[in-house]
C-alpha cells in the first residue's frame, strides 16, 4: 500500500506517533523512564483517537471514504472467500476494469461478488478509471447477476464509486440505458442481493449495483445522489463549498440509516478501515453468512417482495 499523508484532522495523532517512534528508538540508559513515557503517550494516543473519530464532520467522513489506502473490492473479496474466481466481459464490447466480479465460497456458501474497483496509486486509478464504470461494466454485472439467478446463488455487491463515467464514449454506448436496465432487472431477480457501501456511493453509478434486499454502510462510508463538489457547483456556483454541500446532502452512514435507506452500519476499526483490512473483512463475512442463512427461509416470491417493499418504503 502507498504511504498516505495524514488528513488534516489526523495530524495531532500522527505527531504523537512520531514522538512515540523517537522514544522507542531512544538508546539512552534510562529504560524505566522511557518505558513510562511510552505508556503515557500510548494512553493519550488511544484517548485522542477515540475523541477525534467520535466527532468527525461529514466532510471529514468523506475524506476517510476516499482515503488512498481504503480497502478495495477485490482485496476484500479475496480476504472473505476461500477461492475467488474472477469472471470477465459483457459479451458485447469489452471487459470494464472498474467493475470486478466473480464467484467463490464464503465458508460453505456459494456467492457471486460484484464490486466497483478503484486504485491505490495514480497508475492503478487510471487503469480502473477511478472506479467510474462505463456501460459495459454494468452490462457485465447484469450478465453475471442473471447467471447467479439461474443457479440460485446469492449476490453480494460492494459499492465504491464517485459515479458512472460521464464521458462522451460512455454516453455513445448507452450509459443511461445500461444503468436503467440494471435497476429494472435487479428488482425481478429471484435470489437475495446484499449491498455494502465500502467507500463512496455516488449517484446512479452506485445504485446500478445497489438494488438490494439489504443495504449496509461502513461507518465512514458515504452515499449520495451527487458528489458534494458537483452539488456545490450547482447550488453555490463554487465547487470549493463542498463542506456546506456535505452537510446539506446528509451523506454519512448515520444520516442514510435515519432516512431508512441503509439497513445497518458496520463499525470500522478505530481510525477507519484502511488501518485494518482483515478485521473489516471478517466483520462483513459474518453479516453475509447471517443474511444468507436468513434468506434461505424465504421463497423466490418472498425474496422479490422484500426487495420491492424496501424500496417502496423509502421517502414515505
N, C-alpha and C positions, 0 to 999 in steps of 0.2 A: 504493500500500500504506500501511496505517496504521503510524505510527511506534510501535514497541512498547518498553516498558520493558525494560532488561536483566534477565535471570534472575539470581537471587541469586549463582550461581557465576560469572556472566559480569561482575560488577561491576568486578573488577580490570582486565579487558580494556577496558571502557568508560572507566574512569578514565584509562588510558593514551591511548586515542583522543582524549579531551578535552584532555589535555596536548599531544598531537600537533597538534590543531587550533589551540590557542593559539599554538604555536610557528610554525605555517605562516602565521598571520595577524600575526605579530610584524613590525612595520615598522622596527625599530631598525637601526642601520648595520652591526652586526657579522654580516653574512650568512654568513661562513665558520663562525663559532661556532654559529650557529643551525642551519645545514645539518648540521654534525657531530652536534649534539644530536638532530636529527630522525632521522638514520641510526641512532643508538644506540637510540632509543626504538622505531623500526620493527623492528630486530633483536630487541629484548627482547619486543616485542609478538608477533612470529611464534613465538618460542620458548614464550612463555606460553600462546598459543592451542593449540599442539601438545600441551603438557603437560596443560592443563585438559581438552581434548576427548578425550585418550587415556585418561583415568582417570575418566570420569564414571560416576556410580552409576545404577542402574535408575530411581530417582525423577527424576533429572536428565534421563535419556533420555526419560522420559515428558513432562517439561516441554518439551523440544525438539519432540517429536512433536505436541504440542498448540499449538505456537507460532502466534500470530495471523497471522504472515506466511509460514507454511509453504506451499509451492506446492500449489494445489488441483487437482483432477482436470481441470476444464475448461481451466484455463490450460495445464496440461501437454499435454493433447490438442492444443491449438492450436499449441504450440511444436513438437510432434513431427510433426504432419500437414501436408501441403500444403494441404488444404482439408477442414475438419471440418464435416460436415452433421449438425446435431443432430436427433434424432428424439424424438417426444413421445408420452406417453399409454399406458395399459394397455388401452384399448378396452373398459373395464368401468366405471371410476369417474371417474378424473381423471389428470392428469399430476402426478407427485410430484417437486417441485423438489430433493429431497435425493438423488435418483439421476439422473444425467445420462447420456445415451448418444447415439451417432451413428456414422456411417460416414465413412471417409476413406481416403486413400492415404498410407502411410508409404514414401517413395520410390515404387517401382512396385507395392507390395504393398497389396491391399485389406484393410482391418482394420475390425472392429466394436469400438468402445471403449464401455465401461460403467464408471461410477465413482460413488462417494459424493461428494457436494458439500457442503462446509462454507462458511462465510462468513469475511470478513476484518474485519468490524465487527459491532456488535450488530444493526443493521438487516438486514444480509445473513444473519446467523446465524438470525434469526427467520424470514426468508423461506425459508431452507433447512432449518429445523427442526434446526439444529445438526448437520446431517449424519446425522440419525436417520430412516431411511425408514419410511414407512407400507407396508402390504401392497401397495398399488397401485404403489409403487416397484419392489418385487421382481417383481410381475407384468409391469410394463413391461420390466424387464431380461430376464425369461424370454421374453416375446413376441419381443424382438429377437434373443435367442440362437437361437431356433428359425428366425428369418428368416436369420440368418448360416449356420446349419446347412444350410438349403435351398439357399443359393447358394454353399456351400463357402468361406465367409470365416472366417479365424481370428479368435478373440475375445481381447481384452485387457481385463482389469478392474483398476481402481485402487481399493484398499480404504482408506477413511479414515472410520471411524465409531466413536462410543463404544458403539454397539449399535443394534438396531432400536428404533423408538419404542414405549415401553411404555404408552402412553395408552389410555384406555377405548375411544375410537373406533377405534383400530388393532386392538384385540382384537375388537371387534364386527365388523370387516370381515375377520377371519381372518388375523391376523399370523402365528401359528404355522403355519397351513396353507400360507401363501404361502412362508415360508422352507423348510418341509419339501418342498414341491413343487419348489422350485429345486434343492435338494440332490439329489433323485431324478432330475430331468430333466437336470441338468448332467452326471451320470455317463454318460448314454446319448448325448450329442451326438457327432457324427462328426468334428467339426472340433477342432483343438487349442485349448486355453484356457491363457492365461498371465496370472497374477495378480501384482500388485505392491502390497505394503502400503506406502503412502506417508506415513502418519501413524499413526493409531490403528487397530488391527484388533480390534474389540470383539465377542466372543461370536458368536451365530448371525447377528447383523446383518452381520458381516463374512463369515462362512462362506457365506452365501446367494449371494454372487457370487464365492466363492473356491474352488470345487471345480475345481481346475486341474491341467493336466499338469505345470506348473512354477509354483512359488510363490517370488517374490523379496521380500526385505525391504530397505528402505532402511536405511542404517547406524543412524540414530537413530529408527527407527520401532518400534512395539510391537505385539504380537499376544497376545491373552489370552482366556481363557474368560469372564472377568468383569472389570469395571473394578476397579482397585486400591481405590477408595473403597467400591465395593459389597462387595468381598471383606473389607475391614477391618470394615465394618458387621456382616457375618455372623460372621466369626471372632473379632474382638476387641470387638464391640459398640461400636466407635468409628471413624467414618469418617476421623478425623484420623490414624489409624495406617496411612495408605496407603503410607508409606515402607516399613514392615515387610512389608506385603502385596506390594509391588512385588518385593521380594527373594525372597519365597516363591513367587510366581507364575511366575517365570522368563519375563518378557515381552520381554526385549531380543532383537534380531536374532541376536546370538551364541548366546543360550540356545535360541532357537527352531530355529536351524540345527543345533545339537548334538542336539536332540531328534528330528531327522530330519523336521521339518515343513516348514521352509523349505529350498529347494534351493540358494539362494545369497544373498549380501548385496551390495548395490550401495553402493559407497563414496560418501559425500556430500561436497560442497565443505567445506573446513575451517570449522568453526563451525556446520554444519548447512545443509540445502538452502535455507532461507529467505534465505541470503546470495547464492545464485546459481542462479536457476531454470533458466536456459538451459543451464548446464553439466550439471545433473541431467537435463534433458530429452534432451540429446544422448547421455548415458550409457544412459538407458532405451531410446532409439531403437535403439542398437547391439544391445542384448540382444534386442529384439523382432525385428529383421531376422535375427539369427543363429538364433533359435528357429524362425521361420517357415521359413527355409531347411532347418533340420534336420528338421522335421516333414513337409516335402514328400516325404521318402523313405518315409514310412510309409503303410500302407493305413488305411482307416477303422477296421477292427477292431483294428489295432495301436495306433492313437491312443487308442481306448477302453480297451484293455488296459493301456497305460502309465498312464493316469489311475487305473484300478482298482488296479493294483499299487502305485502311490504311496501311496494311502490305506490299503491293506491292511498296508503295512509300518509305518505309524505306531503306536508303542506296543509293537512286537514286541521 
